Amino acid sequence: MILGEFLLVAVLAVPALGAAAVAAIPHDRAARVVGVVAAALTLLVAVPLPVGRERGWFAYAPLPPSPEAAVAIHPWHQVDAPWVPGLDLRFHLGVDGISWPLVVLTALLTLLCCYYTLWKVPEGGSGRALVALLLVIEVGILGTFLAFDLVLFFVFFEVVLLPMYAVIAGWGGPDRRRAARKFALYTLFGSVLLLVGVFVVVAATGTADLLALTGSAGMSRGTQLAAFTLLALAFAVKSPLWPLHSWLPDAHTQAPTVGSVILAGVLLKMGTYGLIRIAVGVAPEGARWAAPVLGVLAVAAILVGGLVCLAQTELKRLIAYSSVGHMGFVLLGIATLTATGLQAALIGNVAHGVITGLLFFLAGAVKDRTHTGDLGDLSGLRETAPRLAGLLGFAAVASLGLPGLAGFWGEAFAVVAAVQVGGALWTTLAALAAVGGALTAAYFLRLLRQVTHGRPSPAVARLTPGLAGAELAAWAPLVLLALAVGLAPTLVLGVAEAPVTALLEVLP
């Protein structure tokens, strides 16, 4: 087994073994420490996944295609072993420039969340159980990004459901059980659609191998339209994309801080990644056919998300609804089916994970200190807790798309991609999306005015200016990444350029 294959297996095996070890250790604090070590080792094996190809230490360019490989996907590394031989299903893992940034993001956020539990365990259950569930969720998310077999992809996609339900229902807020049920029901609905879509593809082609399927694998136009519709709806629920988003605000509001960070930071990306890798790749004619509808829905999400945020009075709900708008920009980029648009979607995914993860960490810190999330009760934060207010201001301006920070590139490129497509429809969508960007700036500036400015409210007046060392350690990597991706977007775009180009070559 070469190094790359070993790393592919290890990136799933380490958190899985870590979750088992955490569950087996009776002492709560020791178990949480073991969980942090497992999460750190997972990140250590995820970062060097590009190492070991011919073109230097980091394989930003793909390998030359082999005769048996599909033109559209050239993995840096693969592990392909029999899984269910009777059904010709294989345990097929692979990584390329589309999946690797999301793998690293998942490993990083899981590590930060596990580390955060060393400092503070939310009420509702033991920290040991929470860390074990976070590691199981990590296995499911990483497996989703690495699976190159459709059935294996579906299995990993489903692994996340019950642990996330347990995190929300066990450690969430007062209305946590209703929010967890809503999350589970919506996700199960999407899972049924995904399963039917996978069945349609496998039945029509006789294979579940993504390398063979990407580019339609000879499916008829009618089959592609049906498959794309089922798959797109399934991924729209997970992302979530308007109008299938109503589970998101409740889940975010009631989830504990670490649950919200994982949910917004990487779990939503399973949907948008699936839309690019599975729906567009496997049913390209269906994607071309549905592109105008996706564009309209994307812009509707951007505008609706912005208008709802302007009316929100609760901190975590506002950040949750902002995700609807940001995911709208990601969908707009995908809908254009251009290199610029897909690049915008990929960097938008990473930027949203980094920035919104930081926002939910900060929102959790504010609520833990003041015991309220009502914006009307949070004025004057900069007077009593200037460090916390400064970090909140940084995260807000990063999320509204300030040039030089990570949030700018995805939104700007998505609008540019729509303009490049041309025509009355796409030009109008680009203009409306730009208006949505202005709404994003408006509601985040309103948030900062209400929370950080003015006289300190009674809930804020009793705060102290200091921040815990554990908080700074958990937040600092996200601040640095927001700056790094904003100043050097090639960190994401460089690795994604070749696989995006290869994918577009098979689109009709």
KOLKESE-678606 format. One line per field, with one value per residue (C-alpha): residue number from 1; residue in three letters; chain; x negated, y negated, z negated. Coordinates in steps of 0.02 Angstrom, whole numbers, plus 32768, in hexadecimal, padded with zeros to 4 digits. Each point is the difference from the previous one (the first is absolute). Layout:
BEGIN
seq: c(NUM|...)
type: c(ALA|...)
mol: c(A|...)
x: c(X|...)
y: c(Y|...)
z: c(Z|...)
This chain:
BEGIN
seq: c(1|2|3|4|5|6|7|8|9|10|11|12|13|14|15|16|17|18|19|20|21|22|23|24|25|26|27|28|29|30|31|32|33|34|35|36|37|38|39|40|41|42|43|44|45|46|47|48|49|50|51|52|53|54|55|56|57|58|59|60|61|62|63|64|65|66|67|68|69|70|71|72|73|74|75|76|77|78|79|80|81|82|83|84|85|86|87|88|89|90|91|92|93|94|95|96|97|98|99|100|101|102|103|104|105|106|107|108|109|110|111|112|113|114|115|116|117|118|119|120|121|122|123|124|125|126|127|128|129|130|131|132|133|134|135|136|137|138|139|140|141|142|143|144|145|146|147|148|149|150|151|152|153|154|155|156|157|158|159|160|161|162|163|164|165|166|167|168|169|170|171|172|173|174|175|176|177|178|179|180|181|182|183|184|185|186|187|188|189|190|191|192|193|194|195|196|197|198|199|200|201|202|203|204|205|206|207|208|209|210|211|212|213|214|215|216|217|218|219|220|221|222|223|224|225|226|227|228|229|230|231|232|233|234|235|236|237|238|239|240|241|242|243|244|245|246|247|248|249|250|251|252|253|254|255|256|257|258|259|260|261|262|263|264|265|266|267|268|269|270|271|272|273|274|275|276|277|278|279|280|281|282|283|284|285|286|287|288|289|290|291|292|293|294|295|296|297|298|299|300|301|302|303|304|305|306|307|308|309|310|311|312|313|314|315|316|317|318|319|320|321|322|323|324|325|326|327|328|329|330|331|332|333|334|335|336|337|338|339|340|341|342|343|344|345|346|347|348|349|350|351|352|353|354|355|356|357|358|359|360|361|362|363|364|365|366|367|368|369|370|371|372|373|374|375|376|377|378|379|380|381|382|383|384|385|386|387|388|389|390|391|392|393|394|395|396|397|398|399|400|401|402|403|404|405|406|407|408|409|410|411|412|413|414|415|416|417|418|419|420|421|422|423|424|425|426|427|428|429|430|431|432|433|434|435|436|437|438|439|440|441|442|443|444|445|446|447|448|449|450|451|452|453|454|455|456|457|458|459|460|461|462|463|464|465|466|467|468|469|470|471|472|473|474|475|476|477|478|479|480|481|482|483|484|485|486|487|488|489|490|491|492|493|494|495|496|497|498|499|500|501|502|503|504|505|506|507|508)
type: c(MET|ILE|LEU|GLY|GLU|PHE|LEU|LEU|VAL|ALA|VAL|LEU|ALA|VAL|PRO|ALA|LEU|GLY|ALA|ALA|ALA|VAL|ALA|ALA|ILE|PRO|HIS|ASP|ARG|ALA|ALA|ARG|VAL|VAL|GLY|VAL|VAL|ALA|ALA|ALA|LEU|THR|LEU|LEU|VAL|ALA|VAL|PRO|LEU|PRO|VAL|GLY|ARG|GLU|ARG|GLY|TRP|PHE|ALA|TYR|ALA|PRO|LEU|PRO|PRO|SER|PRO|GLU|ALA|ALA|VAL|ALA|ILE|HIS|PRO|TRP|HIS|GLN|VAL|ASP|ALA|PRO|TRP|VAL|PRO|GLY|LEU|ASP|LEU|ARG|PHE|HIS|LEU|GLY|VAL|ASP|GLY|ILE|SER|TRP|PRO|LEU|VAL|VAL|LEU|THR|ALA|LEU|LEU|THR|LEU|LEU|CYS|CYS|TYR|TYR|THR|LEU|TRP|LYS|VAL|PRO|GLU|GLY|GLY|SER|GLY|ARG|ALA|LEU|VAL|ALA|LEU|LEU|LEU|VAL|ILE|GLU|VAL|GLY|ILE|LEU|GLY|THR|PHE|LEU|ALA|PHE|ASP|LEU|VAL|LEU|PHE|PHE|VAL|PHE|PHE|GLU|VAL|VAL|LEU|LEU|PRO|MET|TYR|ALA|VAL|ILE|ALA|GLY|TRP|GLY|GLY|PRO|ASP|ARG|ARG|ARG|ALA|ALA|ARG|LYS|PHE|ALA|LEU|TYR|THR|LEU|PHE|GLY|SER|VAL|LEU|LEU|LEU|VAL|GLY|VAL|PHE|VAL|VAL|VAL|ALA|ALA|THR|GLY|THR|ALA|ASP|LEU|LEU|ALA|LEU|THR|GLY|SER|ALA|GLY|MET|SER|ARG|GLY|THR|GLN|LEU|ALA|ALA|PHE|THR|LEU|LEU|ALA|LEU|ALA|PHE|ALA|VAL|LYS|SER|PRO|LEU|TRP|PRO|LEU|HIS|SER|TRP|LEU|PRO|ASP|ALA|HIS|THR|GLN|ALA|PRO|THR|VAL|GLY|SER|VAL|ILE|LEU|ALA|GLY|VAL|LEU|LEU|LYS|MET|GLY|THR|TYR|GLY|LEU|ILE|ARG|ILE|ALA|VAL|GLY|VAL|ALA|PRO|GLU|GLY|ALA|ARG|TRP|ALA|ALA|PRO|VAL|LEU|GLY|VAL|LEU|ALA|VAL|ALA|ALA|ILE|LEU|VAL|GLY|GLY|LEU|VAL|CYS|LEU|ALA|GLN|THR|GLU|LEU|LYS|ARG|LEU|ILE|ALA|TYR|SER|SER|VAL|GLY|HIS|MET|GLY|PHE|VAL|LEU|LEU|GLY|ILE|ALA|THR|LEU|THR|ALA|THR|GLY|LEU|GLN|ALA|ALA|LEU|ILE|GLY|ASN|VAL|ALA|HIS|GLY|VAL|ILE|THR|GLY|LEU|LEU|PHE|PHE|LEU|ALA|GLY|ALA|VAL|LYS|ASP|ARG|THR|HIS|THR|GLY|ASP|LEU|GLY|ASP|LEU|SER|GLY|LEU|ARG|GLU|THR|ALA|PRO|ARG|LEU|ALA|GLY|LEU|LEU|GLY|PHE|ALA|ALA|VAL|ALA|SER|LEU|GLY|LEU|PRO|GLY|LEU|ALA|GLY|PHE|TRP|GLY|GLU|ALA|PHE|ALA|VAL|VAL|ALA|ALA|VAL|GLN|VAL|GLY|GLY|ALA|LEU|TRP|THR|THR|LEU|ALA|ALA|LEU|ALA|ALA|VAL|GLY|GLY|ALA|LEU|THR|ALA|ALA|TYR|PHE|LEU|ARG|LEU|LEU|ARG|GLN|VAL|THR|HIS|GLY|ARG|PRO|SER|PRO|ALA|VAL|ALA|ARG|LEU|THR|PRO|GLY|LEU|ALA|GLY|ALA|GLU|LEU|ALA|ALA|TRP|ALA|PRO|LEU|VAL|LEU|LEU|ALA|LEU|ALA|VAL|GLY|LEU|ALA|PRO|THR|LEU|VAL|LEU|GLY|VAL|ALA|GLU|ALA|PRO|VAL|THR|ALA|LEU|LEU|GLU|VAL|LEU|PRO)
mol: c(A|A|A|A|A|A|A|A|A|A|A|A|A|A|A|A|A|A|A|A|A|A|A|A|A|A|A|A|A|A|A|A|A|A|A|A|A|A|A|A|A|A|A|A|A|A|A|A|A|A|A|A|A|A|A|A|A|A|A|A|A|A|A|A|A|A|A|A|A|A|A|A|A|A|A|A|A|A|A|A|A|A|A|A|A|A|A|A|A|A|A|A|A|A|A|A|A|A|A|A|A|A|A|A|A|A|A|A|A|A|A|A|A|A|A|A|A|A|A|A|A|A|A|A|A|A|A|A|A|A|A|A|A|A|A|A|A|A|A|A|A|A|A|A|A|A|A|A|A|A|A|A|A|A|A|A|A|A|A|A|A|A|A|A|A|A|A|A|A|A|A|A|A|A|A|A|A|A|A|A|A|A|A|A|A|A|A|A|A|A|A|A|A|A|A|A|A|A|A|A|A|A|A|A|A|A|A|A|A|A|A|A|A|A|A|A|A|A|A|A|A|A|A|A|A|A|A|A|A|A|A|A|A|A|A|A|A|A|A|A|A|A|A|A|A|A|A|A|A|A|A|A|A|A|A|A|A|A|A|A|A|A|A|A|A|A|A|A|A|A|A|A|A|A|A|A|A|A|A|A|A|A|A|A|A|A|A|A|A|A|A|A|A|A|A|A|A|A|A|A|A|A|A|A|A|A|A|A|A|A|A|A|A|A|A|A|A|A|A|A|A|A|A|A|A|A|A|A|A|A|A|A|A|A|A|A|A|A|A|A|A|A|A|A|A|A|A|A|A|A|A|A|A|A|A|A|A|A|A|A|A|A|A|A|A|A|A|A|A|A|A|A|A|A|A|A|A|A|A|A|A|A|A|A|A|A|A|A|A|A|A|A|A|A|A|A|A|A|A|A|A|A|A|A|A|A|A|A|A|A|A|A|A|A|A|A|A|A|A|A|A|A|A|A|A|A|A|A|A|A|A|A|A|A|A|A|A|A|A|A|A|A|A|A|A|A|A|A|A|A|A|A|A|A|A|A|A|A|A|A|A|A|A|A|A|A|A|A|A|A|A|A|A|A|A|A|A|A|A|A|A|A|A|A|A|A|A|A|A|A|A|A|A|A|A|A|A|A|A|A|A|A|A|A|A|A|A|A)
x: c(8000|7FB4|8004|8099|8067|7FCC|8034|80A9|8026|7FB7|8069|809B|7FB7|7FB4|80A2|8061|7F84|7FFC|80BD|7FF8|7F74|805C|809D|7F9D|7FA1|8067|7FAC|8051|7F6C|7F86|807A|800F|7F42|7FF7|8085|7F99|7F66|8063|8044|7F50|7FB9|808D|7FCF|7F4A|8027|807D|7F8B|7F7A|807E|7FBC|7F50|7FB3|802C|7F84|801B|7FAC|802E|80AF|8062|8059|8003|8054|7FA8|8008|809C|7FED|8059|8081|8025|808A|7FC7|805E|7FAF|7F46|7FEA|7F5C|800F|807D|802B|806E|802D|8094|808B|809B|7FC2|80AA|8045|7F5D|7FEF|7F53|7FB1|7FBC|7FB1|7FA6|7FCC|7FE4|8000|80BC|800A|7F5B|8024|80A3|7FA8|7F82|808B|8062|7F69|7FD3|80AE|8015|7F5A|8031|80A9|7FB5|7F7D|8089|8054|7F65|802A|80BE|807B|80B2|8088|8063|7F88|7F4D|7F72|7FC0|809F|7FFF|7F4D|8022|8095|7F9A|7F7E|8086|8048|7F51|7FF2|80A4|7FD4|7F50|8041|807E|7F76|7F8E|807B|7FF0|808B|80B4|8041|7F6C|8021|80B5|7FC8|7F88|8082|8077|7F7F|800C|80BC|8016|7F64|802F|80B3|7FB8|7F8F|8092|807C|7F85|7F9E|806C|806F|80AD|8059|7F79|806B|8078|7F6D|7FA9|809D|8016|7F4B|8014|80A4|7FC0|7F5D|805B|806A|7F62|7FB5|8094|7FEE|7F44|801C|807D|7F8B|7F6F|806F|8033|7F4A|7FC1|8093|7FE6|7F44|7FDB|7F76|7FEE|7F4D|7FF3|7F68|8067|80A1|7FBE|8032|80A9|7FBB|8074|80A1|8090|8037|80A1|7FA2|7F88|808E|8053|7F5D|7FCB|80AA|7FFA|7F4A|800F|8097|7FA7|7F66|806C|804A|7F54|7FB1|8087|803C|809D|808F|7FC9|7FA2|807E|7FAB|7F5E|802A|804D|7F70|7F7D|805A|8019|7F5D|7F6E|7F71|7F96|8098|8026|7F4B|7FFD|80AE|7FDD|7F48|7FFD|80A2|8058|7F70|8030|8093|7FA4|7F6F|807B|8054|7F5A|7FB2|809A|8093|7FA1|7F7A|8073|8091|7FB3|8092|8076|7F92|8001|80BD|801E|7F7D|8079|8073|7F6D|7FC6|80AB|800B|7F50|8027|80A5|7F9D|7F86|808B|8071|7F6F|7FCB|80AE|8023|7F59|802E|8099|7FAC|7FF2|7FA3|7F44|7FEF|809B|7FB9|7F5D|8063|8069|7F63|7FCA|8099|7FC3|7F4B|8033|8067|7F5F|7FB3|8097|7FFA|7F4B|802C|8097|7F96|7FA1|7F65|7F4F|8011|80A5|7FC6|7F62|806D|8069|7F68|7FAA|80A9|8015|7F59|8014|80AE|7FC2|7F72|805F|80A6|7FA6|7FAC|80A5|8055|7F6E|8010|80BE|7FF1|7F83|8074|8097|7F9C|7FCA|80A2|807F|8061|7FFA|807C|7FAC|8060|7FAC|7F4E|7FD3|7F59|7F95|7F66|8006|7FF4|7FB7|7F9D|7F9D|809E|8051|7F67|8000|80BB|7FE3|7F76|806D|8094|7F9E|7FB0|80AB|8048|7F79|7F7F|7F74|7F63|8061|803C|80B8|7FDF|7FC7|8091|8086|7FA2|7FD4|80B3|8042|7F76|8026|80B8|7FCF|7F8B|808D|805C|80B2|808F|8022|7F4F|7FD8|809C|7FD0|7F52|8049|8079|7F74|7F9A|8094|8001|7F49|8030|8087|7F7B|7F9A|809B|8034|7F51|7FE2|80A8|7FC8|7F5F|805C|807B|7F86|7F5C|8034|8068|800B|7FE3|80A2|8015|7FD2|7F61|7FCE|7FC7|7F87|7F44|7F89|7F98|800A|7FD3|7F64|8065|8072|7F6E|7FAF|80A2|8025|7F51|7FEF|80A5|7FCD|7F5B|8055|807E|7F6D|7F97|808A|8033|7F50|7FCA|809B|7F8E|7FF4|80AB|800C|7F55|802A|80B0|7FD6|7FCD|8090|807F|7FBB|8008|80B4|8037|7FB7|8089|8090|806B)
y: c(8000|7F59|7F69|7FB1|809E|8011|7F4C|801C|8093|7FAA|7F63|806B|8082|7F86|7FA6|80A4|8051|7F60|8002|80B5|7FD7|7F68|8067|8088|7F8F|7FE8|7F60|7F6B|7F88|8085|8037|7F4F|7FF0|80A1|7FB8|7F63|8069|8068|7F63|7FB5|809E|7FFD|7F4F|8034|808B|7F95|7F6F|8065|805E|7FAA|803D|8088|7FD9|7FE3|7F45|7FC6|8010|7FBD|804B|7F63|8049|80A7|809E|8029|8067|80BB|805F|804A|7F5F|7F86|7F5D|7F96|803B|801B|8028|7FDC|80A2|8090|8095|807C|80A6|8078|7FD4|8062|806E|804C|7F54|7FC2|7F7A|7FC5|7FA3|7F7A|7F64|7F74|7F4C|7F70|7F43|7FF4|8069|7FDF|7F4E|803E|8095|7F8C|7F88|808F|8040|7F52|7FD1|80A8|7FE9|7F50|803D|8093|7F8D|7F85|8088|800A|7F51|8006|808F|7FC7|8035|809B|8091|803A|7FB3|80AF|802B|7F5A|8014|80B2|7FC4|7F73|807F|8072|7F69|7FDC|80B0|7FEC|7F56|8032|80A1|7F9D|7F92|8095|8084|802A|8082|7FC1|807E|7FE1|7F46|801D|8067|7F79|7F7B|8059|801F|7F49|7FFD|8057|7FBA|7F4D|8020|803C|7F66|7F89|8062|8025|7F5F|7F7C|7F74|8004|802F|807A|809B|7FAE|7FB7|80A9|8058|7F7E|8016|80BD|7FFE|7F89|805F|80A6|7FB7|7FCE|80AC|8057|7F93|8022|80BC|7FFE|7F96|8077|8093|7FAB|7FE3|80AD|8058|7F9F|8016|80A1|7FAE|7F92|7FCB|7F43|8009|805E|7F9F|7F4E|7FBF|805D|80AF|8012|7FD8|7FC2|7F4B|8030|8067|7F72|7F84|8074|8028|7F4A|7FCA|8083|7FE1|7F42|8001|8074|7F91|7F63|8041|801F|7F5B|7FBE|7F9B|7F97|802F|80A2|7FA2|7FEF|8083|7F9C|7F6A|806E|807D|7F77|7F9F|8097|805D|7FE9|7F93|8091|804C|7F5C|7FF0|80AF|7FEE|7F5B|8017|80A8|8062|7F89|8016|80B6|7FC1|7F85|8079|8088|7F89|7FE3|80AC|806F|7FA2|7F98|8083|8096|7FA8|7F6F|7FF1|7FF4|7F78|7F9D|8013|7FC8|7F75|7F6D|8041|8018|7F4F|7FB7|8064|7FCA|7F48|8018|804C|7F6D|7F7F|805D|8025|7F4A|7FBB|807C|7FD5|7F48|802B|807B|7FD6|809C|800F|80B8|7FFE|7F6C|805D|809B|7FA3|7FAE|80B0|800B|7F68|8039|80AC|7FA3|7FB6|80AE|8044|7F6E|802A|80B7|7FD2|7F9F|80A2|7F9A|800E|7F58|8032|80AA|7FB1|7F7F|808B|805E|7F6B|7FC4|80A8|7FF2|7F48|801C|8091|7F99|7F5E|8047|807A|7F69|7FA2|808E|8011|7F46|8006|808F|7F9E|7F69|806A|805F|7F5D|7F9D|8090|7FB1|7FFA|7F71|7F74|7F7F|803D|8003|7F4A|7FB5|809C|7F9D|7F9D|8095|808A|7FA7|809C|8065|7F6E|7FEC|80B6|7FF9|7F67|805A|8099|7F95|7F9A|80A0|804E|7F67|8011|7F7B|8009|804D|807B|80AE|7FD7|7F8B|807B|8079|7F79|7F94|8091|8042|7F59|7FF4|80B1|7FD4|7F66|806B|8078|7F6B|7FEB|7FA4|8084|8016|7F46|7FDE|8089|7FB5|7F54|8046|8065|7F60|7FB0|8096|7FDF|7F4F|8049|806F|7F66|7FA9|8087|8020|7F46|7FF8|8092|7FA7|7F5D|8055|8073|7FA3|7F48|7F99|8006|80A9|805A|8051|80AA|7FBA|7F89|808D|804C|7FFE|7FD4|809E|809A|80B0|804C|8092|7F88|7FA6|80A5|803C|7F5D|7FCB|8083|7FC7|7F49|8029|806B|7F78|7F8C|8080|8035|7F4B|7FC7|809E|8052|8072|806A|8043|7FCE|8047|80B1|7FF9|7FBA|80A3|806E|7F77|7FF3|80BD|8003|7F78|8061|8085|7F85|7FF9)
z: c(8000|8035|7F8F|8051|7FEE|7F4B|7FDD|8053|7F8F|7F66|8015|7FE3|7F8A|7F83|7FD0|8002|7F88|7F9C|7FEA|7FC5|7F86|7FBB|7FE6|7FA6|7F86|7F62|7FC2|8054|8006|803B|8087|8041|8007|8065|8075|801B|8027|807E|8053|8007|804F|8081|8031|8009|807C|8063|8026|805F|806D|809E|7FDB|806A|80B4|808B|800D|7F61|7F4B|801B|8090|803B|80B0|8021|8035|80BA|8020|8006|808C|7F8B|7FA1|8029|804C|7F81|7F5D|7FE2|7F46|7FAD|7F9F|7FFF|7F95|805D|7FAD|800B|7F88|8033|808F|8023|802B|804E|7F7A|7FD2|7F70|8074|7FB4|805A|7FEC|8079|8000|7FED|7F63|7FA9|7FC0|7FB5|7FB0|7FAC|7FCB|7FB1|7FA2|7FC2|7FC2|7FAA|7FA8|7FC7|7FC1|7FA2|7FB4|7FCF|7F99|7F92|7FC7|7FFF|800F|8026|7F88|8029|7FFA|7FEA|8060|8029|8060|805A|803D|8038|8065|804E|803A|804A|805C|8040|8046|805E|8049|8033|804D|8065|8048|8025|8042|80B8|7FFC|8004|7F82|7F8C|8013|7FC8|7F69|7FC4|8024|7F88|7F77|7FCF|7FDF|7F59|7FA9|8030|7FC6|7F59|7FF0|801A|7F95|7F74|7FE8|8055|7FC1|7FB0|80A3|8036|8017|807A|8063|8002|803F|8088|8035|8004|8062|8085|800F|800F|808A|805C|7FE0|8051|809A|8004|7FF2|808F|8069|7FE0|802F|80A3|802F|7FD0|8052|80A2|8009|7FA2|7F98|7F66|8027|800C|8070|8080|7FE3|800E|80AA|8002|8028|8094|7FA3|806B|7FF3|7FA7|7F7F|7FE2|7FE5|7F83|7FA6|7FF6|7FBC|7F75|7FD4|8004|7F8D|7F87|7FF9|7FF5|7F5D|7FB5|8038|7FDE|8094|8005|7FF0|7FA8|7F79|7F72|7F92|7FFC|7F8E|7F79|8004|7FF6|7F78|7F90|8021|7F88|803C|8040|8056|805A|8038|804B|8049|8058|801E|805A|7FF6|8077|807B|8017|8066|806F|8018|8032|8079|8059|7FF5|8010|804D|8081|8020|8015|8059|8062|807A|7F6D|7FB5|80A2|800C|7F4C|7FFB|8019|7F77|7F8A|8026|7FD7|7F5D|7FD1|8013|7FA3|7F71|8000|7FFA|7F86|7F8C|8001|7FE0|7F74|7FAD|8003|7F97|7F89|7F48|7FC3|8017|8031|806E|805F|8020|8030|807F|8045|8032|8071|805F|8007|803F|8083|8046|8002|8060|8079|8029|801C|806B|807C|802B|8028|7FBE|7FA8|7FB2|7FC1|7FBA|7FAA|7FB4|7FC0|7FB1|7FC0|7FA8|7FA9|7FD3|7FBA|7F96|7FB7|7FE2|7FC7|7F8E|7FAF|7FF7|7FA4|7F88|7FD9|7FF4|7F86|7F98|7FFB|7FCD|7F7C|7FB1|800B|7FFC|808E|80BC|8015|8061|7F9D|7F5F|8043|8021|7FCD|800E|8033|7F5E|7F8B|806F|8089|8033|801C|805A|8070|8032|8022|806E|805F|801F|8036|8080|8040|8018|8059|8085|7FD8|8082|7FB6|7F96|802E|8019|8093|8085|8006|8009|807D|8073|7FFD|803E|8082|803D|8017|8065|806A|802D|8048|803C|7FAE|7F7B|7FC0|8007|7F98|7F86|7FEF|7FDB|7F7E|7FB0|7FF2|7FA8|7F8C|7FDB|7FCB|7F8F|7FB0|7FD7|7FBD|7F85|7FBF|7FE5|7FA8|7F93|7FD1|7FDC|7F8D|7FA6|7FF3|7FFD|7F88|7F44|7FB0|7FDA|7F54|8048|804F|7F75|7F8D|807E|7FE8|8091|7FF9|806F|7FCB|8049|8044|805C|8051|8030|8052|805B|8039|808C|804C|7FFA|8054|8084|8028|801F|805E|8078|8019|802B|805D|804D|8065|7F62|8034|80B7|802C|7FCD|8049|80AC|8055|7FC1|802A|80B1|8012|7FC2|8079|8092|7FEE|7FF4|809D)
